[in-house]
Amino acid sequence: MAITNERVAEYTFLLPLYEDDYYPDHVLDKGKAILFRLCERIEAENPADLAALYALTEVATEAFNDLEAEFDAAGSEIETVAREEIGEAFWFIATAYGFEDADGEELIAAREW
């Protein structure tokens, strides 16, 4: 499914992490794919309220949790810089789809990183 939200389609997710050699591109690619899947689900399911949005972001956050082992295997980790950048990506997505009052911490409440 192609992303129809112009703001999202033109946005480069995780760009600061790609610019830092500490973070392996092949793992970041998987993270970017998680974020695009989240956008696709938002567009397909059109969540009616924050609770519905949080249910979608929980699934995406858990997918990032699963990536932690891949970061570790590549000699990296989801540490402060990555954590903030991933959180910003979730916040960007929420606001791009009209959820300006979403709580940034609640968007990634299921995180283990």
Backbone as a ProteinNet text record, in pm:
[ID]
protein_1_A
[PRIMARY]
MAITNERVAEYTFLLPLYEDDYYPDHVLDKGKAILFRLCERIEAENPADLAALYALTEVATEAFNDLEAEFDAAGSEIETVAREEIGEAFWFIATAYGFEDADGEELIAAREW
[TERTIARY]
84.7	0	89.1	60.3	136.2	82.3	172.4	134	70.7	-47.5	-116.3	-95.5	-54.4	-28.4	100.9	90.2	205.9	319.5	285.7	389.3	470.6	402.2	469.4	548.4	488.2	553.7	684.3	692.2	811.3	912.7	876.9	961.8	1065.4	1185.8	1290.1	1302.8	1249	1253.3	1395.5	1428.8	1554.1	1679.8	1667.5	1779.9	1904	1893.1	2015	2085	2009	2069.5	2142.7	2086	2153.6	2285.4	2292	2413	2522.3	2492.3	2587.4	2625.7	2753.4	2800.4	2776.5	2745.6	2720.3	2596.6	2503.8	2378.3	2384	2368	2377.6	2256.2	2286.9	2180.5	2080.4	2128.4	2035.5	1933.6	1971.3	1875.8	1786.9	1845.3	1764.3	1659.7	1695.4	1597.8	1476	1500.4	1389	1307.2	1373.7	1302.5	1217.9	1274.1	1199.7	1078.3	1094.4	982	871.5	910.1	811.2	730.9	799.5	731.5	637.9	681.1	593.2	472.8	493.1	378.4	279.5	331.4	243.4	161.3	223.7	151.2	45.2	81.8	-13.3	-133.6	-107.9	-219.1	-306.7	-245.5	-324.5	-412.6	-357	-436.2	-545.9	-516.8	-615	-724.7	-686.6	-782.8	-844	-781.7	-832.8	-879.1	-785.9	-824.5	-908.9	-1015.5	-1112.7	-1068.1	-978.6	-938.8	-798	-750.4	-615.4	-598.5	-699.2	-689.2	-664.5	-733	-714.7	-576.5	-530.7	-395.7	-292.1	-306.6	-210.9	-204.7	-316.1	-315.9	-227.7	-231.8	-148	-0.6	25.4	165.7	226.2	143.1	194.2	251.7	182.1	229.8	362.6	371.5	494.4	608.5	578.6	680.8	733.7	645.1	688.5	776.6	750.2	835.9	976.3	983.3	1114.7	1181.8	1104.1	1161.5	1232.1	1169.5	1226.2	1355.2	1373.6	1495.1	1616.2	1593.3	1704.1	1813.5	1775.3	1874.3	1956	1893.1	1966.2	2063.6	2022.9	2117.2	2236.6	2207.6	2314.6	2408.8	2353.6	2435.4	2525.9	2484.3	2562.9	2655.9	2666.3	2754	2696.2	2566.2	2497.9	2389.9	2310.5	2197.3	2101.6	1982.5	1887.4	1913.1	2001.2	2036.6	1971.6	2019.4	1951.9	1924	2023.8	2005.1	1901.7	1916.2	1821.5	1682.2	1675.6	1546.5	1472.7	1544.7	1482.3	1439	1521.7	1488.4	1368	1362.9	1247.7	1121.3	1133.7	1019.3	971.4	1065.4	1029.3	955.9	997.9	931	785.7	764.4	627.3	545.5	605.5	535.4	503.1	598.3	575.2	456.7	454.4	345.3	211.6	206.9	81.4	31.4	119	75.5	42.2	114.9	86.9	-52.4	-102	-235.1	-341.4	-309.2	-409.7	-423.5	-330.4	-336.5	-235.6	-254.3	-162.1	-158	-263.5	-268	-223.1	-162.2	-109.1	5.5	16.1	124.6	244	356.4	475.4	520.4	510.3	550.1	449.9	324.7	221.2	231.9	277.3	292.9	391.2	491.4	593.8	598	484.4	478.4	524.4	512	548.3	698.1	774.9	916.9	994.6	1094	1186.7	1327.4	1338.8	1468	1474.9
-118.1	0	124.4	216.6	341.3	439.7	512.7	614.5	731.3	773.1	883.9	1017.2	1014.4	1137.5	1199.1	1317.8	1381.1	1409.2	1457.3	1486.8	1361.4	1250	1125	1073.2	1077.3	1025.5	1098.3	1226.3	1305.8	1304.7	1247.1	1250.1	1137.5	1166.5	1064.2	1019.6	902.3	850	811.5	839.8	797.4	853.8	964	1020.7	1043.5	1103.5	1123.2	991.7	885.1	756.2	698.9	718.3	673.3	748	870.9	951.9	916.6	829.4	790.4	643.9	618	482	383.2	433.6	345.2	258.6	310.3	239.2	169.8	38.2	-36.2	-10.5	25.2	58.5	-54.8	-179.5	-290.3	-305	-267.5	-271.8	-147.4	-33.7	88.1	71.8	2.1	-23.4	-97.7	-191.1	-264.7	-172.3	-81.7	15.9	109.3	154.2	240.5	166.8	39.2	-40.7	-52	-64.2	-68.1	61.3	173	302.6	317.6	272.5	278.8	186.4	69.1	-20.9	45.3	116.6	188.4	290.6	365.2	464.1	396.6	285.3	212	166.7	118.6	73.5	191.4	304.7	423.4	462.8	462.7	500.1	398	270.7	166.1	160	176.2	158.1	288.6	400.6	532.5	536.7	526.6	522.1	644.2	616.7	720.6	808.9	756.6	833.1	792	856.2	828.9	684.8	628.7	489.8	396.3	418.6	336.3	359	484.3	513	443.9	454.4	391.3	239.5	178.6	34	2.3	88.4	68.1	95.3	201	232.9	129.4	64.6	-40.9	-156.2	-194.1	-302.6	-263	-139.5	-93	-83.7	-39.1	-30.3	-168.8	-265.4	-402.7	-456.9	-414.7	-455.8	-395.3	-272	-213	-288	-331	-411.3	-534.6	-595.7	-715.4	-685.4	-561.6	-524	-506.9	-493	-468.9	-575.3	-699.6	-807.3	-789.9	-740.9	-718.9	-602.5	-499	-389.7	-444.9	-521.8	-579.1	-665.7	-750.5	-839.8	-762	-641.3	-558.2	-462.6	-480.5	-395.7	-259.5	-248.7	-122.8	-146.1	-45.2	-60.2	56.5	39.2	150.3	222.8	322.7	399.8	537.5	632	760.7	829.4	841.9	911.4	838.6	707.8	629.5	633.1	620.9	622.6	754.1	865.1	994.9	1007.6	960.7	969.9	882.3	763.5	675.4	737.9	789.4	857.1	975.2	1052.3	1165.4	1117.6	1003.7	950.1	913.3	852	818.9	947.1	1048.5	1176.4	1241.4	1240.7	1295.6	1225.9	1095.2	1018.4	1057.1	1061.2	1095.9	1232.2	1331.1	1466.5	1475.3	1402.1	1404.2	1350.2	1262.3	1205.3	1271.5	1389.8	1469.7	1445.4	1372.7	1344.9	1432.8	1565.3	1660.4	1650.9	1600.5	1591.4	1454.5	1375.1	1245.7	1268.5	1180.9	1187.2	1110.5	1178.8	1117.9	992.1	992.5	873.2	759.7	794.8	691.4	624.8	700.6	643.6	525.9	530.6	425.5	360.7	357.8	307.1	162.2	84.7	-56.8	-80.1	27	11	-55.3	-130	-195	-141.1	-27.4	32.7	172.7
0	0	0	-87.3	-93.1	11.1	72.1	170.6	96.6	140.6	75.2	146.3	272	346	292.3	232.1	169.3	266.9	386	486.2	516.6	531.5	563.9	443.5	326.1	205.9	176.7	211.8	183.5	297.8	410	529.2	525.1	569.9	577.2	722.6	752.3	888.3	927.5	1051.6	1115.7	1049.7	977.3	904.1	990.7	1110.5	1191	1227.1	1239.4	1271.7	1150.6	1031.9	910.6	890.4	937.4	920.4	1020.7	1116.2	1219.5	1198	1177.6	1149.4	1263.4	1381.9	1496.2	1473.3	1395	1371.6	1235.8	1232.6	1106.4	1015.8	891.3	796.3	778.6	775.3	750.3	864.1	985.8	1097.1	1093.4	1060.2	1046.3	936.7	830	722.6	777.9	867.4	929.2	1018.6	1088	1170.4	1085.9	974.9	885.1	829.5	799.3	749	854.7	980.8	1089.6	1090.5	1075.7	1077.5	957.9	841.1	724.6	740.3	799.3	824.1	919.9	1019.6	1111.5	1033.7	945.7	865	777.5	717	633.7	715.2	836.9	922.1	963.3	993.7	1029.1	912.1	793.3	675.5	646.2	666.8	637.6	743.1	869.4	978.4	1026.2	993.3	1029.9	1176.5	1271.1	1412.1	1451.2	1524.5	1558.7	1674.7	1758.7	1876.8	1919.5	2025.3	2073.4	2118.9	2181.2	2227.4	2109.2	1999.5	1880.1	1819.7	1820.6	1771.9	1859.3	1990.8	2082.6	2063.7	2028.5	2003.1	1881.8	1781.5	1663.2	1693.2	1770.2	1800.5	1895.1	1975.9	2063.6	1981.1	1877.5	1790.5	1725.8	1678.6	1615.1	1716.5	1836.6	1940.8	1975.3	1984.4	2012.4	1900.6	1778.4	1666.5	1682.9	1731.7	1761.6	1876.4	1974.3	2082.6	2025.4	1926.8	1864.7	1788.8	1745.6	1672.9	1764.7	1893.8	1987	1972.2	1958	1943.7	1815.8	1710.1	1584.9	1597.8	1669.8	1697.1	1775.3	1879.5	1962.3	1878.7	1794.2	1712	1616.8	1581.2	1490.1	1565.4	1697.9	1776.8	1807.3	1806.6	1831.5	1936.5	1963.2	2054.1	2035.9	2087.1	2090.4	2221.9	2214.9	2332.7	2323	2400.1	2413.7	2280.4	2195.4	2068	1982.8	1970	1889.6	1951.1	2082.3	2151.5	2122.3	2129.8	2103.8	1958.2	1866.3	1724.8	1690.7	1745.7	1722.4	1782	1902.9	1965.6	1882.9	1828.4	1741.3	1616.6	1563.1	1444.4	1476.1	1591.9	1632.4	1650.2	1711.5	1733	1598.4	1506.3	1372.9	1306.7	1312.4	1252.1	1314.7	1446.8	1514.9	1469.4	1467.2	1430.3	1281.5	1198.7	1054.9	1024	1110.6	1090.4	1178.9	1230.9	1300.4	1449	1508.9	1652.1	1727	1715	1776.1	1927.9	1987.8	2134.5	2186.7	2101	2145.1	2243.3	2340.5	2438.8	2382.3	2369.1	2310.8	2382.6	2515.3	2591.8	2574.3	2565.3	2548.7	2411.6	2312.9	2178.5	2179.7	2267.9	2274	2411.3	2477.2	2615.4	2626.9	2524	2528.8	2506.7	2498.4	2465.5	2577.4	2536.5	2628.4	2608.5	2544	2512.8	2567.9
[MASK]
+++++++++++++++++++++++++++++++++++++++++++++++++++++++++++++++++++++++++++++++++++++++++++++++++++++++++++++++++

